[in-house]
């Protein structure tokens, strides 16, 4: 079962909420709203998406829903090959879910973002890829340091507790003390939990550095691994759980 979550950002407060979950079992796609949508509705006036107007319905389709397929680059476009290389997706593995999971599916026309549910790797470790966030807010020296980064280089997570915009922010730091981005907000809660359990078992490495003129949001690809404790479930908070009572919980899709 492949699982993606859909997040919505309030354009006024800039707060992010996980609002829905997309799954694919190899035959059909399913979309359900999560409790994050009701929280976004009560706190920031979120309205159900036109593609999915009922918060209490389970949507099913043998084709990928247009809301998500419209976030994919067409294979016929000349830049498609370069795009897949930016994402560092293996050849012949560029299926729609993989593309969305790695790229985030962001569009300038809305405030939505897609992200994957972490899964255990072949060694039973927590494993997820992500692009460093917040590069446009960093000084030029940070961009220069990113350009010199090497695949496999270790990055350190640091809790930027005095960040005036997000007290839970986690910076990505090089060994020579350069901040080269931020951990995506959707990973912060679980990352902080794992760091508190044992910070020596959480590792972030540079996966790929894409050179100019690659857009900043695809410049620094990272991967994070961590010890997956037996009682740990990623995205286990209520925001990630489906509103529909008989839909399986997020944990059952994120952990085999």
Secondary structure, 3 states (H helix, E strand, C coil): CEEEEEEEECCCCCCEEEEEEEEECCCCEEEEEEHHHHHHHHHHCCCCCCCCCCCCCCEEECCCCHHHHCCCCCCCCCCHHHHHHHHCCCCCCCCHHHHHHHHCCCCCCCCEEEEECCEECCCCCEEEEEECECHHHCCHHHHHHHHHCCCCCEEEEEECCCCCCCCCCEEEECCCCCEEEECCHHHHHHHHHHHHHHHHHEEEEEEEECCCCCCHHHCEEEEEEECCCCCCCCCCCHHHCECCCCCCCHHHHHCC
